[in-house]
């Protein structure tokens, strides 16, 4: 119980290349949601009102 994170998880956290790609992926997801005018939630509400 002393070592709670495995060596692979620590490698993923400490690897700057993986962190960089995760950051780009998340920022692209946010950008598509914002640029689409929050289309995902708005479509759900429009369909429920019909």
C-alpha positions in Angstrom: 0.0 0.0 0.0 3.0 2.3 0.0 3.3 2.6 -3.8 -0.1 3.7 -4.9 0.6 4.7 -8.5 2.3 2.2 -10.8 5.5 2.8 -12.7 3.5 3.0 -16.0 1.1 5.7 -14.5 4.1 7.6 -13.2 5.7 7.4 -16.7 2.5 8.7 -18.3 2.3 11.6 -15.8 6.0 12.6 -16.1 6.3 12.2 -19.9 6.0 15.8 -21.4 5.2 14.5 -24.9 2.1 12.6 -23.7 1.1 15.6 -21.6 1.4 17.8 -24.7 -0.8 15.7 -26.8 -3.4 15.3 -24.1 -3.4 19.1 -23.7 -3.9 19.6 -27.4 -6.7 17.0 -27.5 -8.6 18.6 -24.6 -8.2 22.1 -26.0 -9.5 21.0 -29.4 -12.5 19.4 -27.7 -13.2 22.6 -25.9 -12.7 24.7 -29.0 -15.1 22.6 -31.0 -17.8 22.9 -28.3 -17.4 26.6 -28.0 -17.1 27.3 -31.7 -20.2 25.2 -32.3 -22.2 27.4 -30.0 -22.6 24.5 -27.5 -24.4 22.6 -30.2 -24.5 19.3 -28.3 -26.7 20.6 -25.5 -28.8 22.9 -27.7 -29.7 20.1 -30.1 -30.9 18.0 -27.2 -33.2 20.8 -25.9 -34.6 21.5 -29.4 -35.5 17.9 -30.0 -37.3 17.7 -26.6 -39.4 20.7 -27.3 -40.8 19.4 -30.6 
